[in-house]
Amino acid sequence: MQLRTVFARVRFLSLFAVLSLGVAACGGGETTTSAGDGDATGVTGDIQIDGSSTVFPISEAMAEEFMLENPGSRVTVGVSGSGGGFKKFCAGETDISNASRPIKQKEIDACAEAGIEFIEVPVAFDGLTIVANPENDWAACLSTDQLNAMWAPEAEGQVSNWNQADATFPDEALTLYGPGTDSGTFDYFTDEVNGEEGASRGDYTASEDDNVIVQGVQTDKGALGYFGYAYYEENQDSLKAVEVKNEAGDCVAPSRETIADGSYNPMSRPLFFYVKKEAYDNKAEVKAFVDYKLAPANGELIAEAGYVALPEDILSNAVTRLSSGQTGSAPNDI
């Protein structure tokens, strides 16, 4: 597993480098935020967003503030997972698609077939957080080997107690909670832990709504789950964040600092949103909202949502991608 964690670190740094160079992700829910019927002070119109539950808190925070400044606008933010969001995006149902992973080739092909050009925009960094019930006093730090023993496809129907994953753990029932298969967080976790994207045992409680995972782990002593850092930070009084053994063999807890400096590996990752080029070019409200999300002053909203704002160089390159109309996904080798 050491080689896998090293490879994961290389993958994270590789994508970070690509973004820096500018070579140029659960049960679906939906939240609509409205600023009311005040006189318009800026742009007007409707903006449709869907996708990642991980990126949702960022879009929700941005939407609330944007509409306070532009009362004639209405931003609707749905949650159907990264994969579900891309299905709607490539079907022409949304203007912006949130993702906790880069767009897949099959999704690129679906958009191309529908004649939809898009611009990929990094928006923040996140640390996928492993959480346990606060009464769990045995799992302080987990390696990817231990996580694999619990989550691998072959564990289905076989590993139902903690001591079956590791003999040093107690004879306590193991209950697993995680994102559904449309989630970019599911894709990332299974790739890093099980060595193949989408490879996972199926007998766990799955939901595209991270709050379902939160509630499940809160009420079950033997539970273990995972989701984006913001959902842990919001519920840290009732959840325990499990440290992860990184490539150097150190046990590292998720925090804004360890996510930003890369030591919380292999669970650190970039977050994205994808905007239709046609909408960005021709819908003033969409352009205004996208520009608003990338305004340096609004990095504070990203931090308030529980994520790590982009460094200045990456943010600048994201703005350049938009202003130059650079379509497609940034090349990377992850």
SULFEN-V128254 format. One line per field, one symbol per residue. ss: DSSP state (a for helix, b for strand, c for the rest). A space follows every 10 residues. Layout:
ss = ???
This chain:
ss = caaaaaaaaa aaaaaaaaaa acccccccbb bbbbcccccc ccccbbbbbb bcaaaaaaaa aaaaaaaaac ccbbbbbbbc aaaaaaaaaa cccccbbbbc ccccaaaaaa aaaccccbbb bbbbbbbcbb bbcccccccc bbcaaaaaaa acaaaccccc baaaaccccc ccbcbbbbcc cccaaaaaaa aaaacccccc ccccbbccca aaaaaaaacc ccbbbbbcaa aaaacccccb bcbbbccccc bbcccaaaaa accccccbbb bbbbbbaaaa aacaaaaaaa aaaacaaaaa aaaacccbbc caaaaaaaaa aaaccccbcc cccc
